[in-house]
Amino acid sequence: MEHDTLLSARGLTLHFGATPALVDVDADLWPGEVLAVVGESGSGKSTLLNVLSGRLAPDAGVAWYRDPAGALHDIHAMPAPALRTLHRSDWGFVHQNPRENLRMAVTAGGNVGERLMARGSRHYGDIRAAAISWLEQVEIDADRVDDLPRTFSGGMLQRLQIARTLVTHPRLVFMDEPTGGLDVSVQARLLDLIRGLVRRLGIAAVLVTHDLAVARLLAHRIMVMQRGRVVESGLTDRVLDDPRHAYTQLLVSSVLGA
């Protein structure tokens, strides 16, 4: 593992039956950095996200996480309770469909407060105040704190999920197509919000997206995947402005020609 990296992986390989989903993938993420993983549907980018976050185990290879004390942890060798604790504290996950991460029968404030309670917070007043503060930070009116998520628009649901995820100030957030399925105007507003929060809080993130404009706006570095392999990686502007691999050139030209 590279010195001082927050997350590293070497040789990650995974097959679904005879189909290679990941082939000898290496990755590094430094504290405070946003790494975008891009590629067409079926390229392996979401599979990589799930392996890096411990949701899937690889057939081969290893992934490490460096905790705040500097100790290294083999993610896939961690006991399940320890991994769950990590997901509730140091890590967060933002799904494309916020309903996967929200409890639709619990109020907006309750959704945010639950994550604090899972980390050990017990003072109702403090939890509610934190929930209201975070709703305001993601541009949801504090008056909606007792409303159920089913009364929210798609963009508001995604912002609520972000508040729920970031309330514990995680060091690392995994984001799977966080603006997918939203109207263009809603996407733009949400992207500005995510970019501001990530920078202000110094969060490291692994971002999966098929949208190169999203990668350019949010990510410091980019990895391009094709059929389970990383075919190109580097600083985001370098890769998108001067793509070396034919597949990356095809992705960039298809965007420019759209």
N, C-alpha and C positions, 0 to 999 in steps of 0.2 A: 504494500500500500504506500502510495506517495506520501511524503512527509506533510503532515498537517491537513491532509484532505479530510473532509467530513464523511464522505461516502466513496468507496472504491469497489470495482468489480473486475475480475479477471477470468477470461475464458468461459463466460456464461453460455451454456448450450442447453437447449430444451427442444424436445420433439413432441408433437401431438400425433401419436401413431407414427406413420411414416413421414409426416410433414415436419420439416425443420422450422421451428418458430424462432429460435435464437441459435446462432452459429458463432461460437468463439468470440463473444462480445466483451470488450473491455470498456470501462467507464470510470471517470473520476469527477467528483464534485467538491468544490472548496467552499468554506463557510461564506455565506452571503452571496453566493453565485447562483444565477439561474441558468440551467442547462436545458435546452430544447431538444427533444427527440422528434424528428420529422420523417415523413414518408407516406406513401399511399396506404390505403386500407389493406391489411394483410402483410404489411412490411415487418411487423414484429414489435412496433413501438409500444403498444399497450401491454404486450406480454413482458417486455423489458421492465416497464413501470411496475408491474405486479411482482416480478421476481425481485427487483431492487427493494421493494417495500415488504418483502417477506410473505406476500399473499400467495405466491407460487414458488415451489422449490425447483431449482434447475436439475437437469440430468447430470451436469458436470459444471465445474467452475465454482467460484466463491465470491461472496460480497461481504464487505466489512463496513461497520459504522463506528465512528470515533465519538465516544460520549464526551460530555463537558469536562470530565476529569482527564481526558486524553487516552483512556483505555479503548482498545479495539475489541469489537464484538463481531463474530461470524454470524451474520443475520440468520442464516438457515440452520444454525446449530443452537440458537437461543431457545430456551423452553417457551412454550406457547404463552404462559402467563406473563413472562418478561416481555415478549413481543407485543402483547396486548397493552401492557403498561406503557411501552415505548410509543405506541400509536396514540395513546391518550395524553401523552405529555410532550416529549421531544419532537414527535412527528405529527403531521396532519395529512389528510387526504381530501382533495377536492374532486368530486366526480362530475362527469359531464351532466348526468341527471341528478340534480340535487336531492331528489326523493330517496336516493340510495343512502344518503347521509343524514337525512332529517327525519324526525318523528312527526308525521303529519297530524296526529291527534294531540300533540303537545304544543303549547303556545310558542310564539317566536322567542320570547324571553326564556321560556323553559328549555328550548332547544339549545340556546347559548349557555345557559346556566348549568345544564346537565354535564357538559364537558368539564366545567370547573368542579362540580361535585364529584365527578369520577376521579379527579386529581386530589380530592380530599377537602375541598372547601365546604364549610358547613353553615356559615353565617348568612342567613337569608337576605338581609339588607345589603350586604356586600356583593352577594351573587347577583341580586336584581340590579344593583347600581352598575356592576360590570356589564351585565347584559344590555342595559339601556345605552351605556357608553358605546358598546360595540355596534349596536344597531345604528346609532348615529354615525359611527365611523364608516359604515358601509352604506350610508345614505338611505336608511330606513327610519321613518319618523318614530320618535320615542312613543308616540301615542299608539303605535301598533304592537307594543310589547306584549299585550295580552291577547292578541289576535292569533288565530290558527293559521299555519302555513297554507292551508288549502284556499285561503282567501287572497293569497299573494299571486302576482304575475310571475311568469317564468324568470324574468330578470331579477325580481325581488327574491325569489326562492334561491337563486344562485348567490345573491349577496348575503342572504341569511346563512347559507351553508358556509360561506367564507367567514362570516362572523363567528359561527360555531367552531370552525377549524382554528381560527387565529386567536381566540380568546385566551388560550393557555400559552401564547407566545412560543409556538414550536420553533425549533432551530431548522427544521427541514419539512418541506411540504411537497407532496406528490400531487400534480395536477393533470387530470386526464381530460383533455379537450374542454377546458373550463368555460369557453364561450360558444361551444357547439350547439346548434339548434336555436340560437337566439337571433332576433332581427338585427340587421347591420347597425342600426342606431343604438340599440341596447348593448350590442357587442362592444362598440367603441367606448361607451360610458363605463362598462364593466372592466375593460382592459386598462383604462386610465386609473380606475380604482385599484385594481390588482397591482399595477406598476407602482403606484404611490405607496401602498401598504408594504409591499415587499422591500422597497428601498428604505422606507422609514424604520421598519422593524429589523432590517438586516437579515431577512430570512433567506435561506438557501432553498432552491426549488428545482425539482425535475419536472419539466413541462412537456407533455405529449400533445402534439397538435399536427393536423394536416395543413394548417394555414401558415404559410411562410411569413405573411404580414404580422401575425401574432408572434411568431418566433423572433422576428426582427425587433418588434416593439419591446418585448419582455426579456429576451435571453442575452446573456453575455457570450455564451458558446452554444454551438449547435452540433448535433450528431444526425447524419442522414442514414436512414436504414432502408434496405431493399432485401426482401426475401430472408429476413432474419439476420442479415449481416450489416455491420456498420461500413458503409462504402466511402464516407467522407466525414471529417470532423474538423472543427477549428473555431476561431472567433466568428461570431455570427455575420458581421458585415463582410468579412473576407470570403466566407463560404458562399454567401448569397450574391455578392458583387463579382466574384471571380471563381465560380465553381470549377473544380478540376475534373470531377468524375462525370461520365456521360449521363448517369442517372440524375445527379444533382442538376446538371445543365438542363435536362428535360423538365425537371420539376420547376426550375426557375423560369424557363422559357414558356411553360404552360401558364404560369401566373401572369407573365408579361403579356402573353397573347390573349389572355381572357378578356 
